[in-house]
Amino acid sequence: MTELSSDSRRVEIEYCTQCRWLPRAAWLAQELLTTFETELTELALKPGKGGIFVVRVDDEVVWDRREQGFPEPTAVKQAVRDRVAPGKSLGHSDKVSQEDVSP
């Protein structure tokens, strides 16, 4: 059982209810759950206030709207992937693989 808890990967999307950003948070949650269906153990939507839109992986902030603007799904997927499944290819969304190719 200890092995399962060490492999626990929880994503939390905190969104502003005053700004009505639930649909945006839910859509991003769907994108992450579809991409990381076997890697994530939990995905939570957390209502907040004051313009917040933050994505966390195991309590580490990987995207903050106030610092980085609203995320494109690809950018969040890459940030989540780097923490939960570093070797996982994101297919056509994975721009890094194209940049690493030498001429």
N, C-alpha and C positions, 0 to 999 in steps of 0.2 A: 504493500500500500504506500510506502514511503516514496517509491519510484513514481507513482502517479502524481503525488503532490509536487514533486520536483519538476515534473513535466507540465505542470499546470500553466496554461496560457490564457489569461483573461484580458479581454479588450473592453474598455469602457468608453462610451461616447457621451460626453456631457454637453447638453445643448440648452439654449435659452428658450424658456417657454413664453416669455414676454414677446420675443421676436418671432414666435411661431416657427421655430426651426426643427420641430419634430419630423416632418416629412423628409427633410434633408438628412437628418440623423438616421432615420429608419432606412432610407435608401442606401446610405453608406454602410450601415450594418448589414444589409442584404448583400451588398457587393463583397464585404469581408467574409461573411459566412459562406458564400458561394465559392470564393477563392480558397479559403482556408478551412474547408469543411472537416478535415481530419486533424488539423493542427491546433485549432482553438478548443478550449474546454468550456469557455463561457464568453458571451458577449452581452453587455448590459447597456441600456440606455438610461442615462441619469438626468432628470430634469434639473435645470439650473436657471439663473437669472443674470441680468446685467450684461447681455451680449456674449455670453460664453459659448464657445464651440471648441471643445478640447477632446482629443483622442489620446487614450492612455493604453499602454500594454503593461500589465503587471505593475500598475501604479507609476510607470514612467511616462511622462508626457512625450508623445511622438509627433503631435500636431496641435498647435494653438493658433486659432484664427486671429487673435490679436497680434501675434508676431509674424504669422506667415500668410494671412488671408484665408479665404475659404479653400479647402483642398480639392484638387482633382483626385478622383478615385485612385488613379495610377500612383500618385505620390504617396498616398496613405498606404496602399497595398505594399509598396516597396519598403516603407518604414516599418510596417508590421512584419513583413517577410523577414527583414533583417534581424528581427528579434525572436521570431517564433520558428522560422524555417529557412535559415540562411542559404541553404543549397537549392531551394525550390525555384524553378523557373516560372516566371509570370507570362510566358509566351510572348505574344505581340506587344504586351504592355511593358515588357522588360527591356528598357532602352539600354541598360548597362551592357547586355550581351553584344549589342551592335557596336558600342564604343570600344570594347575590348578586342575587337578583331583587328589584326595588323594587316597592312597592305602587302 
